[in-house]
Every structure is written in structure tokens, then in C-alpha cells.
Amino acid sequence: MAIRVGDRATSKFVVDDATMRWFREVSGDASRIHCDAAYAKSLGYDDVIVYGGIVLMHLSNLLGTRIPGMNGTSIAWSINYHRPLYVGEASEILLEVVYVSPATRIVEGRFRIMAGEKSVATGTTQSIVPAGEIEV
């Protein structure tokens, strides 16, 4: 199936305590904002904040399985965090293809991550795909 401007994909996810512990263990990131609820609350947050790296893992899954899919290679991502994501919040990534170039085989996407009505993050992606996978 060829990729074209306007193609969309979504992915829902919830981050649990076990995932937070796993990420802390594999990344070595023990930042208090992600591990210490009392500290996070002292800064005005409701609880610890989900690691941005976990959010990016879910974006990677969407890019690697849906658009551009398993034949694409990410070459650039940009993300802007707007509001914190908390453990247990139901979240959804919405990705839309905004530009394709048959000449360079580049696919550009725009995404947003929502937790209910709350905008958690927005950003852009660029991937390169094999010849023949882009529709003009």
C-alpha cells in the first residue's frame, strides 16, 4: 500500500508502574520527577511524570508498524511536550502524513499525543521509505 498525504494512524496506550520501573532500570534515569511522588507534588504536579522516552517508544511503535511501516527508516523526530502525562492515564498518538517526496522517498508526519482532552505533546517525524512506497 502506497503512502500519501492525508494518511492517518492512531495508537492508544497506558503507561503503568511496571513500565516506569523497567524504563528506569534500562535507561539508568533516576530523575526525581519520574520516581519521587512527594518531590513531583512539591513542584505542583499531580504525581510523578511519565518518562518522555516511554512516550517516544509508543511513537516508534506507530511509525514502525503503521506509517511508514516496517520498511521505513526514521531520520528525524521533533517533539514538544505541553502537559505532563501521568501513570495510568489513557493516551493516544494521532499521526498524519503531511508531505511526501517521490524523488527523495521522504515521508513527513505531524503528530499529537492526547490524554483525554489534554494535549500532552506535538511534533513532527521524517522517514525515508523504499522506492515505490509513496503515492503522489
C-alpha positions, 0 to 999 in steps of 0.5 A, a space after each residue: 500500500 502506497 503512502 500519501 498525504 492525508 494518511 492517518 494512524 492512531 495508537 492508544 496506550 497506558 503507561 503503568 508502574 511496571 513500565 516506569 520501573 523497567 524504563 528506569 532500570 534500562 535507561 539508568 534515569 533516576 530523575 526525581 520527577 519520574 520516581 519521587 511522588 512527594 518531590 513531583 507534588 512539591 513542584 505542583 504536579 499531580 504525581 510523578 511524570 511519565 518518562 518522555 522516552 516511554 512516550 517516544 517508544 509508543 511513537 516508534 511503535 506507530 511509525 514502525 508498524 503503521 506509517 511508514 511501516 516496517 520498511 521505513 527508516 526514521 531520520 528525524 523526530 521533533 517533539 514538544 511536550 505541553 502537559 505532563 502525562 501521568 501513570 495510568 492515564 489513557 493516551 493516544 498518538 494521532 499521526 498524519 502524513 503531511 508531505 511526501 517526496 517521490 524523488 527523495 522517498 521522504 515521508 513527513 508526519 505531524 503528530 499529537 499525543 492526547 490524554 483525554 482532552 489534554 494535549 500532552 505533546 506535538 511534533 513532527 517525524 521524517 522517514 525515508 521509505 523504499 522506492 515505490 512506497 509513496 503515492 503522489 
